[in-house]
Amino acid sequence: MSARPQTDALRGSLDLLVLKTLSLAPMHGWGISQRVQQISDGVLEVNQGSLYPALQRLEKEGLITSDWATTDNNRRARYYRITASGRRVLGKELESWRRFAAGLEAVLRTS
């Protein structure tokens, strides 16, 4: 059995990664993908083709909001920020993820 691509594992946790990243600071899409890669020491890479539909979905759900602004490179970009509702959902999702990861780790530790 070969290892599945990291994108398969990432697919189910993209919303959680986006919300957590935006809880640290507002940023544009490319910045979100770079921050995730940086914090994970390159283990996680967020595909732009998945990221932007997720951002649109999260904004439609009222979990994030966006505004146009100028980047450090003097380019216009849409900056996303987490809403109060998004912070509540993030808290619940983090709790759920930690329970799942603990359960998975318990199974993997068995011999």
Phi and psi restraints in degrees (range 20) as a CNS / XPLOR table:
assign (resid 1 and name C) (resid 2 and name N)
       (resid 2 and name CA) (resid 2 and name C) 1.0 -87.8 20.0 2
assign (resid 2 and name N) (resid 2 and name CA)
       (resid 2 and name C) (resid 3 and name N) 1.0 155.5 20.0 2
assign (resid 2 and name C) (resid 3 and name N)
       (resid 3 and name CA) (resid 3 and name C) 1.0 -67.3 20.0 2
assign (resid 3 and name N) (resid 3 and name CA)
       (resid 3 and name C) (resid 4 and name N) 1.0 136.6 20.0 2
assign (resid 3 and name C) (resid 4 and name N)
       (resid 4 and name CA) (resid 4 and name C) 1.0 -75.5 20.0 2
assign (resid 4 and name N) (resid 4 and name CA)
       (resid 4 and name C) (resid 5 and name N) 1.0 150.9 20.0 2
assign (resid 4 and name C) (resid 5 and name N)
       (resid 5 and name CA) (resid 5 and name C) 1.0 -58.6 20.0 2
assign (resid 5 and name N) (resid 5 and name CA)
       (resid 5 and name C) (resid 6 and name N) 1.0 147.0 20.0 2
assign (resid 5 and name C) (resid 6 and name N)
       (resid 6 and name CA) (resid 6 and name C) 1.0 -58.5 20.0 2
assign (resid 6 and name N) (resid 6 and name CA)
       (resid 6 and name C) (resid 7 and name N) 1.0 -25.4 20.0 2
assign (resid 6 and name C) (resid 7 and name N)
       (resid 7 and name CA) (resid 7 and name C) 1.0 -65.1 20.0 2
assign (resid 7 and name N) (resid 7 and name CA)
       (resid 7 and name C) (resid 8 and name N) 1.0 -29.1 20.0 2
assign (resid 7 and name C) (resid 8 and name N)
       (resid 8 and name CA) (resid 8 and name C) 1.0 -64.7 20.0 2
assign (resid 8 and name N) (resid 8 and name CA)
       (resid 8 and name C) (resid 9 and name N) 1.0 -44.7 20.0 2
assign (resid 8 and name C) (resid 9 and name N)
       (resid 9 and name CA) (resid 9 and name C) 1.0 -69.5 20.0 2
assign (resid 9 and name N) (resid 9 and name CA)
       (resid 9 and name C) (resid 10 and name N) 1.0 -34.6 20.0 2
assign (resid 9 and name C) (resid 10 and name N)
       (resid 10 and name CA) (resid 10 and name C) 1.0 -71.9 20.0 2
assign (resid 10 and name N) (resid 10 and name CA)
       (resid 10 and name C) (resid 11 and name N) 1.0 -30.1 20.0 2
assign (resid 10 and name C) (resid 11 and name N)
       (resid 11 and name CA) (resid 11 and name C) 1.0 -52.7 20.0 2
assign (resid 11 and name N) (resid 11 and name CA)
       (resid 11 and name C) (resid 12 and name N) 1.0 -44.3 20.0 2
assign (resid 11 and name C) (resid 12 and name N)
       (resid 12 and name CA) (resid 12 and name C) 1.0 -76.9 20.0 2
assign (resid 12 and name N) (resid 12 and name CA)
       (resid 12 and name C) (resid 13 and name N) 1.0 -12.1 20.0 2
assign (resid 12 and name C) (resid 13 and name N)
       (resid 13 and name CA) (resid 13 and name C) 1.0 -115.1 20.0 2
assign (resid 13 and name N) (resid 13 and name CA)
       (resid 13 and name C) (resid 14 and name N) 1.0 9.2 20.0 2
assign (resid 13 and name C) (resid 14 and name N)
       (resid 14 and name CA) (resid 14 and name C) 1.0 -60.8 20.0 2
assign (resid 14 and name N) (resid 14 and name CA)
       (resid 14 and name C) (resid 15 and name N) 1.0 -46.0 20.0 2
assign (resid 14 and name C) (resid 15 and name N)
       (resid 15 and name CA) (resid 15 and name C) 1.0 -59.5 20.0 2
assign (resid 15 and name N) (resid 15 and name CA)
       (resid 15 and name C) (resid 16 and name N) 1.0 -42.4 20.0 2
assign (resid 15 and name C) (resid 16 and name N)
       (resid 16 and name CA) (resid 16 and name C) 1.0 -62.4 20.0 2
assign (resid 16 and name N) (resid 16 and name CA)
       (resid 16 and name C) (resid 17 and name N) 1.0 -43.7 20.0 2
assign (resid 16 and name C) (resid 17 and name N)
       (resid 17 and name CA) (resid 17 and name C) 1.0 -63.0 20.0 2
assign (resid 17 and name N) (resid 17 and name CA)
       (resid 17 and name C) (resid 18 and name N) 1.0 -42.0 20.0 2
assign (resid 17 and name C) (resid 18 and name N)
       (resid 18 and name CA) (resid 18 and name C) 1.0 -65.1 20.0 2
assign (resid 18 and name N) (resid 18 and name CA)
       (resid 18 and name C) (resid 19 and name N) 1.0 -48.1 20.0 2
assign (resid 18 and name C) (resid 19 and name N)
       (resid 19 and name CA) (resid 19 and name C) 1.0 -62.5 20.0 2
assign (resid 19 and name N) (resid 19 and name CA)
       (resid 19 and name C) (resid 20 and name N) 1.0 -43.2 20.0 2
assign (resid 19 and name C) (resid 20 and name N)
       (resid 20 and name CA) (resid 20 and name C) 1.0 -63.6 20.0 2
assign (resid 20 and name N) (resid 20 and name CA)
       (resid 20 and name C) (resid 21 and name N) 1.0 -43.9 20.0 2
assign (resid 20 and name C) (resid 21 and name N)
       (resid 21 and name CA) (resid 21 and name C) 1.0 -62.8 20.0 2
assign (resid 21 and name N) (resid 21 and name CA)
       (resid 21 and name C) (resid 22 and name N) 1.0 -43.2 20.0 2
assign (resid 21 and name C) (resid 22 and name N)
       (resid 22 and name CA) (resid 22 and name C) 1.0 -72.3 20.0 2
assign (resid 22 and name N) (resid 22 and name CA)
       (resid 22 and name C) (resid 23 and name N) 1.0 -19.1 20.0 2
assign (resid 22 and name C) (resid 23 and name N)
       (resid 23 and name CA) (resid 23 and name C) 1.0 -71.0 20.0 2
assign (resid 23 and name N) (resid 23 and name CA)
       (resid 23 and name C) (resid 24 and name N) 1.0 -19.4 20.0 2
assign (resid 23 and name C) (resid 24 and name N)
       (resid 24 and name CA) (resid 24 and name C) 1.0 -81.9 20.0 2
assign (resid 24 and name N) (resid 24 and name CA)
       (resid 24 and name C) (resid 25 and name N) 1.0 -39.2 20.0 2
assign (resid 24 and name C) (resid 25 and name N)
       (resid 25 and name CA) (resid 25 and name C) 1.0 -174.3 20.0 2
assign (resid 25 and name N) (resid 25 and name CA)
       (resid 25 and name C) (resid 26 and name N) 1.0 149.6 20.0 2
assign (resid 25 and name C) (resid 26 and name N)
       (resid 26 and name CA) (resid 26 and name C) 1.0 -64.7 20.0 2
assign (resid 26 and name N) (resid 26 and name CA)
       (resid 26 and name C) (resid 27 and name N) 1.0 144.8 20.0 2
assign (resid 26 and name C) (resid 27 and name N)
       (resid 27 and name CA) (resid 27 and name C) 1.0 -161.8 20.0 2
assign (resid 27 and name N) (resid 27 and name CA)
       (resid 27 and name C) (resid 28 and name N) 1.0 166.4 20.0 2
assign (resid 27 and name C) (resid 28 and name N)
       (resid 28 and name CA) (resid 28 and name C) 1.0 -86.7 20.0 2
assign (resid 28 and name N) (resid 28 and name CA)
       (resid 28 and name C) (resid 29 and name N) 1.0 169.0 20.0 2
assign (resid 28 and name C) (resid 29 and name N)
       (resid 29 and name CA) (resid 29 and name C) 1.0 -54.7 20.0 2
assign (resid 29 and name N) (resid 29 and name CA)
       (resid 29 and name C) (resid 30 and name N) 1.0 -48.7 20.0 2
assign (resid 29 and name C) (resid 30 and name N)
       (resid 30 and name CA) (resid 30 and name C) 1.0 -61.9 20.0 2
assign (resid 30 and name N) (resid 30 and name CA)
       (resid 30 and name C) (resid 31 and name N) 1.0 -38.7 20.0 2
assign (resid 30 and name C) (resid 31 and name N)
       (resid 31 and name CA) (resid 31 and name C) 1.0 -62.8 20.0 2
assign (resid 31 and name N) (resid 31 and name CA)
       (resid 31 and name C) (resid 32 and name N) 1.0 -37.4 20.0 2
assign (resid 31 and name C) (resid 32 and name N)
       (resid 32 and name CA) (resid 32 and name C) 1.0 -62.0 20.0 2
assign (resid 32 and name N) (resid 32 and name CA)
       (resid 32 and name C) (resid 33 and name N) 1.0 -48.7 20.0 2
assign (resid 32 and name C) (resid 33 and name N)
       (resid 33 and name CA) (resid 33 and name C) 1.0 -63.4 20.0 2
assign (resid 33 and name N) (resid 33 and name CA)
       (resid 33 and name C) (resid 34 and name N) 1.0 -39.3 20.0 2
assign (resid 33 and name C) (resid 34 and name N)
       (resid 34 and name CA) (resid 34 and name C) 1.0 -67.0 20.0 2
assign (resid 34 and name N) (resid 34 and name CA)
       (resid 34 and name C) (resid 35 and name N) 1.0 -40.5 20.0 2
assign (resid 34 and name C) (resid 35 and name N)
       (resid 35 and name CA) (resid 35 and name C) 1.0 -64.4 20.0 2
assign (resid 35 and name N) (resid 35 and name CA)
       (resid 35 and name C) (resid 36 and name N) 1.0 -43.3 20.0 2
assign (resid 35 and name C) (resid 36 and name N)
       (resid 36 and name CA) (resid 36 and name C) 1.0 -61.1 20.0 2
assign (resid 36 and name N) (resid 36 and name CA)
       (resid 36 and name C) (resid 37 and name N) 1.0 -45.2 20.0 2
assign (resid 36 and name C) (resid 37 and name N)
       (resid 37 and name CA) (resid 37 and name C) 1.0 -63.8 20.0 2
assign (resid 37 and name N) (resid 37 and name CA)
       (resid 37 and name C) (resid 38 and name N) 1.0 -41.9 20.0 2
assign (resid 37 and name C) (resid 38 and name N)
       (resid 38 and name CA) (resid 38 and name C) 1.0 -64.8 20.0 2
assign (resid 38 and name N) (resid 38 and name CA)
       (resid 38 and name C) (resid 39 and name N) 1.0 -50.1 20.0 2
assign (resid 38 and name C) (resid 39 and name N)
       (resid 39 and name CA) (resid 39 and name C) 1.0 -64.1 20.0 2
assign (resid 39 and name N) (resid 39 and name CA)
       (resid 39 and name C) (resid 40 and name N) 1.0 -34.3 20.0 2
assign (resid 39 and name C) (resid 40 and name N)
       (resid 40 and name CA) (resid 40 and name C) 1.0 -87.8 20.0 2
assign (resid 40 and name N) (resid 40 and name CA)
       (resid 40 and name C) (resid 41 and name N) 1.0 10.3 20.0 2
assign (resid 40 and name C) (resid 41 and name N)
       (resid 41 and name CA) (resid 41 and name C) 1.0 54.4 20.0 2
assign (resid 41 and name N) (resid 41 and name CA)
       (resid 41 and name C) (resid 42 and name N) 1.0 38.6 20.0 2
assign (resid 41 and name C) (resid 42 and name N)
       (resid 42 and name CA) (resid 42 and name C) 1.0 82.0 20.0 2
assign (resid 42 and name N) (resid 42 and name CA)
       (resid 42 and name C) (resid 43 and name N) 1.0 0.6 20.0 2
assign (resid 42 and name C) (resid 43 and name N)
       (resid 43 and name CA) (resid 43 and name C) 1.0 -71.8 20.0 2
assign (resid 43 and name N) (resid 43 and name CA)
       (resid 43 and name C) (resid 44 and name N) 1.0 -39.5 20.0 2
assign (resid 43 and name C) (resid 44 and name N)
       (resid 44 and name CA) (resid 44 and name C) 1.0 -106.6 20.0 2
assign (resid 44 and name N) (resid 44 and name CA)
       (resid 44 and name C) (resid 45 and name N) 1.0 131.3 20.0 2
assign (resid 44 and name C) (resid 45 and name N)
       (resid 45 and name CA) (resid 45 and name C) 1.0 -124.5 20.0 2
assign (resid 45 and name N) (resid 45 and name CA)
       (resid 45 and name C) (resid 46 and name N) 1.0 126.1 20.0 2
assign (resid 45 and name C) (resid 46 and name N)
       (resid 46 and name CA) (resid 46 and name C) 1.0 -94.2 20.0 2
assign (resid 46 and name N) (resid 46 and name CA)
       (resid 46 and name C) (resid 47 and name N) 1.0 117.5 20.0 2
assign (resid 46 and name C) (resid 47 and name N)
       (resid 47 and name CA) (resid 47 and name C) 1.0 -70.8 20.0 2
assign (resid 47 and name N) (resid 47 and name CA)
       (resid 47 and name C) (resid 48 and name N) 1.0 128.0 20.0 2
assign (resid 47 and name C) (resid 48 and name N)
       (resid 48 and name CA) (resid 48 and name C) 1.0 -59.4 20.0 2
assign (resid 48 and name N) (resid 48 and name CA)
       (resid 48 and name C) (resid 49 and name N) 1.0 -33.0 20.0 2
assign (resid 48 and name C) (resid 49 and name N)
       (resid 49 and name CA) (resid 49 and name C) 1.0 -67.0 20.0 2
assign (resid 49 and name N) (resid 49 and name CA)
       (resid 49 and name C) (resid 50 and name N) 1.0 -22.2 20.0 2
assign (resid 49 and name C) (resid 50 and name N)
       (resid 50 and name CA) (resid 50 and name C) 1.0 -96.0 20.0 2
assign (resid 50 and name N) (resid 50 and name CA)
       (resid 50 and name C) (resid 51 and name N) 1.0 -33.3 20.0 2
assign (resid 50 and name C) (resid 51 and name N)
       (resid 51 and name CA) (resid 51 and name C) 1.0 -64.5 20.0 2
assign (resid 51 and name N) (resid 51 and name CA)
       (resid 51 and name C) (resid 52 and name N) 1.0 -50.0 20.0 2
assign (resid 51 and name C) (resid 52 and name N)
       (resid 52 and name CA) (resid 52 and name C) 1.0 -66.5 20.0 2
assign (resid 52 and name N) (resid 52 and name CA)
       (resid 52 and name C) (resid 53 and name N) 1.0 -39.9 20.0 2
assign (resid 52 and name C) (resid 53 and name N)
       (resid 53 and name CA) (resid 53 and name C) 1.0 -62.5 20.0 2
assign (resid 53 and name N) (resid 53 and name CA)
       (resid 53 and name C) (resid 54 and name N) 1.0 -35.8 20.0 2
assign (resid 53 and name C) (resid 54 and name N)
       (resid 54 and name CA) (resid 54 and name C) 1.0 -65.7 20.0 2
assign (resid 54 and name N) (resid 54 and name CA)
       (resid 54 and name C) (resid 55 and name N) 1.0 -42.0 20.0 2
assign (resid 54 and name C) (resid 55 and name N)
       (resid 55 and name CA) (resid 55 and name C) 1.0 -61.5 20.0 2
assign (resid 55 and name N) (resid 55 and name CA)
       (resid 55 and name C) (resid 56 and name N) 1.0 -42.8 20.0 2
assign (resid 55 and name C) (resid 56 and name N)
       (resid 56 and name CA) (resid 56 and name C) 1.0 -63.0 20.0 2
assign (resid 56 and name N) (resid 56 and name CA)
       (resid 56 and name C) (resid 57 and name N) 1.0 -42.3 20.0 2
assign (resid 56 and name C) (resid 57 and name N)
       (resid 57 and name CA) (resid 57 and name C) 1.0 -65.2 20.0 2
assign (resid 57 and name N) (resid 57 and name CA)
       (resid 57 and name C) (resid 58 and name N) 1.0 -45.5 20.0 2
assign (resid 57 and name C) (resid 58 and name N)
       (resid 58 and name CA) (resid 58 and name C) 1.0 -63.8 20.0 2
assign (resid 58 and name N) (resid 58 and name CA)
       (resid 58 and name C) (resid 59 and name N) 1.0 -35.4 20.0 2
assign (resid 58 and name C) (resid 59 and name N)
       (resid 59 and name CA) (resid 59 and name C) 1.0 -69.8 20.0 2
assign (resid 59 and name N) (resid 59 and name CA)
       (resid 59 and name C) (resid 60 and name N) 1.0 -41.3 20.0 2
assign (resid 59 and name C) (resid 60 and name N)
       (resid 60 and name CA) (resid 60 and name C) 1.0 -62.8 20.0 2
assign (resid 60 and name N) (resid 60 and name CA)
       (resid 60 and name C) (resid 61 and name N) 1.0 -32.9 20.0 2
assign (resid 60 and name C) (resid 61 and name N)
       (resid 61 and name CA) (resid 61 and name C) 1.0 -80.9 20.0 2
assign (resid 61 and name N) (resid 61 and name CA)
       (resid 61 and name C) (resid 62 and name N) 1.0 -4.1 20.0 2
assign (resid 61 and name C) (resid 62 and name N)
       (resid 62 and name CA) (resid 62 and name C) 1.0 79.2 20.0 2
assign (resid 62 and name N) (resid 62 and name CA)
       (resid 62 and name C) (resid 63 and name N) 1.0 15.3 20.0 2
assign (resid 62 and name C) (resid 63 and name N)
       (resid 63 and name CA) (resid 63 and name C) 1.0 -87.8 20.0 2
assign (resid 63 and name N) (resid 63 and name CA)
       (resid 63 and name C) (resid 64 and name N) 1.0 -22.6 20.0 2
assign (resid 63 and name C) (resid 64 and name N)
       (resid 64 and name CA) (resid 64 and name C) 1.0 -137.6 20.0 2
assign (resid 64 and name N) (resid 64 and name CA)
       (resid 64 and name C) (resid 65 and name N) 1.0 164.2 20.0 2
assign (resid 64 and name C) (resid 65 and name N)
       (resid 65 and name CA) (resid 65 and name C) 1.0 -134.4 20.0 2
assign (resid 65 and name N) (resid 65 and name CA)
       (resid 65 and name C) (resid 66 and name N) 1.0 165.4 20.0 2
assign (resid 65 and name C) (resid 66 and name N)
       (resid 66 and name CA) (resid 66 and name C) 1.0 -144.2 20.0 2
assign (resid 66 and name N) (resid 66 and name CA)
       (resid 66 and name C) (resid 67 and name N) 1.0 155.4 20.0 2
assign (resid 66 and name C) (resid 67 and name N)
       (resid 67 and name CA) (resid 67 and name C) 1.0 -145.0 20.0 2
assign (resid 67 and name N) (resid 67 and name CA)
       (resid 67 and name C) (resid 68 and name N) 1.0 152.3 20.0 2
assign (resid 67 and name C) (resid 68 and name N)
       (resid 68 and name CA) (resid 68 and name C) 1.0 -82.6 20.0 2
assign (resid 68 and name N) (resid 68 and name CA)
       (resid 68 and name C) (resid 69 and name N) 1.0 139.0 20.0 2
assign (resid 68 and name C) (resid 69 and name N)
       (resid 69 and name CA) (resid 69 and name C) 1.0 -152.7 20.0 2
assign (resid 69 and name N) (resid 69 and name CA)
       (resid 69 and name C) (resid 70 and name N) 1.0 174.7 20.0 2
assign (resid 69 and name C) (resid 70 and name N)
       (resid 70 and name CA) (resid 70 and name C) 1.0 -99.6 20.0 2
assign (resid 70 and name N) (resid 70 and name CA)
       (resid 70 and name C) (resid 71 and name N) 1.0 133.3 20.0 2
assign (resid 70 and name C) (resid 71 and name N)
       (resid 71 and name CA) (resid 71 and name C) 1.0 -79.2 20.0 2
assign (resid 71 and name N) (resid 71 and name CA)
       (resid 71 and name C) (resid 72 and name N) 1.0 175.1 20.0 2
assign (resid 71 and name C) (resid 72 and name N)
       (resid 72 and name CA) (resid 72 and name C) 1.0 -61.3 20.0 2
assign (resid 72 and name N) (resid 72 and name CA)
       (resid 72 and name C) (resid 73 and name N) 1.0 -26.1 20.0 2
assign (resid 72 and name C) (resid 73 and name N)
       (resid 73 and name CA) (resid 73 and name C) 1.0 -89.3 20.0 2
assign (resid 73 and name N) (resid 73 and name CA)
       (resid 73 and name C) (resid 74 and name N) 1.0 12.7 20.0 2
assign (resid 73 and name C) (resid 74 and name N)
       (resid 74 and name CA) (resid 74 and name C) 1.0 66.2 20.0 2
assign (resid 74 and name N) (resid 74 and name CA)
       (resid 74 and name C) (resid 75 and name N) 1.0 33.8 20.0 2
assign (resid 74 and name C) (resid 75 and name N)
       (resid 75 and name CA) (resid 75 and name C) 1.0 -115.6 20.0 2
assign (resid 75 and name N) (resid 75 and name CA)
       (resid 75 and name C) (resid 76 and name N) 1.0 151.2 20.0 2
assign (resid 75 and name C) (resid 76 and name N)
       (resid 76 and name CA) (resid 76 and name C) 1.0 -81.9 20.0 2
assign (resid 76 and name N) (resid 76 and name CA)
       (resid 76 and name C) (resid 77 and name N) 1.0 137.1 20.0 2
assign (resid 76 and name C) (resid 77 and name N)
       (resid 77 and name CA) (resid 77 and name C) 1.0 -149.7 20.0 2
assign (resid 77 and name N) (resid 77 and name CA)
       (resid 77 and name C) (resid 78 and name N) 1.0 154.9 20.0 2
assign (resid 77 and name C) (resid 78 and name N)
       (resid 78 and name CA) (resid 78 and name C) 1.0 -86.0 20.0 2
assign (resid 78 and name N) (resid 78 and name CA)
       (resid 78 and name C) (resid 79 and name N) 1.0 120.3 20.0 2
assign (resid 78 and name C) (resid 79 and name N)
       (resid 79 and name CA) (resid 79 and name C) 1.0 -98.5 20.0 2
assign (resid 79 and name N) (resid 79 and name CA)
       (resid 79 and name C) (resid 80 and name N) 1.0 132.7 20.0 2
assign (resid 79 and name C) (resid 80 and name N)
       (resid 80 and name CA) (resid 80 and name C) 1.0 -106.4 20.0 2
assign (resid 80 and name N) (resid 80 and name CA)
       (resid 80 and name C) (resid 81 and name N) 1.0 145.3 20.0 2
assign (resid 80 and name C) (resid 81 and name N)
       (resid 81 and name CA) (resid 81 and name C) 1.0 -139.8 20.0 2
assign (resid 81 and name N) (resid 81 and name CA)
       (resid 81 and name C) (resid 82 and name N) 1.0 149.8 20.0 2
assign (resid 81 and name C) (resid 82 and name N)
       (resid 82 and name CA) (resid 82 and name C) 1.0 -79.4 20.0 2
assign (resid 82 and name N) (resid 82 and name CA)
       (resid 82 and name C) (resid 83 and name N) 1.0 143.9 20.0 2
assign (resid 82 and name C) (resid 83 and name N)
       (resid 83 and name CA) (resid 83 and name C) 1.0 -95.0 20.0 2
assign (resid 83 and name N) (resid 83 and name CA)
       (resid 83 and name C) (resid 84 and name N) 1.0 172.1 20.0 2
assign (resid 83 and name C) (resid 84 and name N)
       (resid 84 and name CA) (resid 84 and name C) 1.0 -59.6 20.0 2
assign (resid 84 and name N) (resid 84 and name CA)
       (resid 84 and name C) (resid 85 and name N) 1.0 -40.7 20.0 2
assign (resid 84 and name C) (resid 85 and name N)
       (resid 85 and name CA) (resid 85 and name C) 1.0 -63.1 20.0 2
assign (resid 85 and name N) (resid 85 and name CA)
       (resid 85 and name C) (resid 86 and name N) 1.0 -40.5 20.0 2
assign (resid 85 and name C) (resid 86 and name N)
       (resid 86 and name CA) (resid 86 and name C) 1.0 -62.3 20.0 2
assign (resid 86 and name N) (resid 86 and name CA)
       (resid 86 and name C) (resid 87 and name N) 1.0 -38.2 20.0 2
assign (resid 86 and name C) (resid 87 and name N)
       (resid 87 and name CA) (resid 87 and name C) 1.0 -65.5 20.0 2
assign (resid 87 and name N) (resid 87 and name CA)
       (resid 87 and name C) (resid 88 and name N) 1.0 -38.9 20.0 2
assign (resid 87 and name C) (resid 88 and name N)
       (resid 88 and name CA) (resid 88 and name C) 1.0 -64.6 20.0 2
assign (resid 88 and name N) (resid 88 and name CA)
       (resid 88 and name C) (resid 89 and name N) 1.0 -45.2 20.0 2
assign (resid 88 and name C) (resid 89 and name N)
       (resid 89 and name CA) (resid 89 and name C) 1.0 -63.8 20.0 2
assign (resid 89 and name N) (resid 89 and name CA)
       (resid 89 and name C) (resid 90 and name N) 1.0 -40.8 20.0 2
assign (resid 89 and name C) (resid 90 and name N)
       (resid 90 and name CA) (resid 90 and name C) 1.0 -58.2 20.0 2
assign (resid 90 and name N) (resid 90 and name CA)
       (resid 90 and name C) (resid 91 and name N) 1.0 -45.1 20.0 2
assign (resid 90 and name C) (resid 91 and name N)
       (resid 91 and name CA) (resid 91 and name C) 1.0 -58.9 20.0 2
assign (resid 91 and name N) (resid 91 and name CA)
       (resid 91 and name C) (resid 92 and name N) 1.0 -44.6 20.0 2
assign (resid 91 and name C) (resid 92 and name N)
       (resid 92 and name CA) (resid 92 and name C) 1.0 -66.2 20.0 2
assign (resid 92 and name N) (resid 92 and name CA)
       (resid 92 and name C) (resid 93 and name N) 1.0 -43.0 20.0 2
assign (resid 92 and name C) (resid 93 and name N)
       (resid 93 and name CA) (resid 93 and name C) 1.0 -67.0 20.0 2
assign (resid 93 and name N) (resid 93 and name CA)
       (resid 93 and name C) (resid 94 and name N) 1.0 -37.1 20.0 2
assign (resid 93 and name C) (resid 94 and name N)
       (resid 94 and name CA) (resid 94 and name C) 1.0 -63.6 20.0 2
assign (resid 94 and name N) (resid 94 and name CA)
       (resid 94 and name C) (resid 95 and name N) 1.0 -43.2 20.0 2
assign (resid 94 and name C) (resid 95 and name N)
       (resid 95 and name CA) (resid 95 and name C) 1.0 -61.3 20.0 2
assign (resid 95 and name N) (resid 95 and name CA)
       (resid 95 and name C) (resid 96 and name N) 1.0 -45.4 20.0 2
assign (resid 95 and name C) (resid 96 and name N)
       (resid 96 and name CA) (resid 96 and name C) 1.0 -63.8 20.0 2
assign (resid 96 and name N) (resid 96 and name CA)
       (resid 96 and name C) (resid 97 and name N) 1.0 -43.7 20.0 2
assign (resid 96 and name C) (resid 97 and name N)
       (resid 97 and name CA) (resid 97 and name C) 1.0 -63.1 20.0 2
assign (resid 97 and name N) (resid 97 and name CA)
       (resid 97 and name C) (resid 98 and name N) 1.0 -42.1 20.0 2
assign (resid 97 and name C) (resid 98 and name N)
       (resid 98 and name CA) (resid 98 and name C) 1.0 -65.4 20.0 2
assign (resid 98 and name N) (resid 98 and name CA)
       (resid 98 and name C) (resid 99 and name N) 1.0 -38.4 20.0 2
assign (resid 98 and name C) (resid 99 and name N)
       (resid 99 and name CA) (resid 99 and name C) 1.0 -63.3 20.0 2
assign (resid 99 and name N) (resid 99 and name CA)
       (resid 99 and name C) (resid 100 and name N) 1.0 -45.4 20.0 2
assign (resid 99 and name C) (resid 100 and name N)
       (resid 100 and name CA) (resid 100 and name C) 1.0 -60.8 20.0 2
assign (resid 100 and name N) (resid 100 and name CA)
       (resid 100 and name C) (resid 101 and name N) 1.0 -47.6 20.0 2
assign (resid 100 and name C) (resid 101 and name N)
       (resid 101 and name CA) (resid 101 and name C) 1.0 -63.8 20.0 2
assign (resid 101 and name N) (resid 101 and name CA)
       (resid 101 and name C) (resid 102 and name N) 1.0 -38.2 20.0 2
assign (resid 101 and name C) (resid 102 and name N)
       (resid 102 and name CA) (resid 102 and name C) 1.0 -65.8 20.0 2
assign (resid 102 and name N) (resid 102 and name CA)
       (resid 102 and name C) (resid 103 and name N) 1.0 -42.0 20.0 2
assign (resid 102 and name C) (resid 103 and name N)
       (resid 103 and name CA) (resid 103 and name C) 1.0 -64.1 20.0 2
assign (resid 103 and name N) (resid 103 and name CA)
       (resid 103 and name C) (resid 104 and name N) 1.0 -43.8 20.0 2
assign (resid 103 and name C) (resid 104 and name N)
       (resid 104 and name CA) (resid 104 and name C) 1.0 -62.9 20.0 2
assign (resid 104 and name N) (resid 104 and name CA)
       (resid 104 and name C) (resid 105 and name N) 1.0 -43.8 20.0 2
assign (resid 104 and name C) (resid 105 and name N)
       (resid 105 and name CA) (resid 105 and name C) 1.0 -62.2 20.0 2
assign (resid 105 and name N) (resid 105 and name CA)
       (resid 105 and name C) (resid 106 and name N) 1.0 -39.4 20.0 2
assign (resid 105 and name C) (resid 106 and name N)
       (resid 106 and name CA) (resid 106 and name C) 1.0 -61.3 20.0 2
assign (resid 106 and name N) (resid 106 and name CA)
       (resid 106 and name C) (resid 107 and name N) 1.0 -42.6 20.0 2
assign (resid 106 and name C) (resid 107 and name N)
       (resid 107 and name CA) (resid 107 and name C) 1.0 -66.8 20.0 2
assign (resid 107 and name N) (resid 107 and name CA)
       (resid 107 and name C) (resid 108 and name N) 1.0 -42.3 20.0 2
assign (resid 107 and name C) (resid 108 and name N)
       (resid 108 and name CA) (resid 108 and name C) 1.0 -68.3 20.0 2
assign (resid 108 and name N) (resid 108 and name CA)
       (resid 108 and name C) (resid 109 and name N) 1.0 -25.4 20.0 2
assign (resid 108 and name C) (resid 109 and name N)
       (resid 109 and name CA) (resid 109 and name C) 1.0 -75.9 20.0 2
assign (resid 109 and name N) (resid 109 and name CA)
       (resid 109 and name C) (resid 110 and name N) 1.0 -20.4 20.0 2
assign (resid 109 and name C) (resid 110 and name N)
       (resid 110 and name CA) (resid 110 and name C) 1.0 -67.3 20.0 2
assign (resid 110 and name N) (resid 110 and name CA)
       (resid 110 and name C) (resid 111 and name N) 1.0 148.7 20.0 2
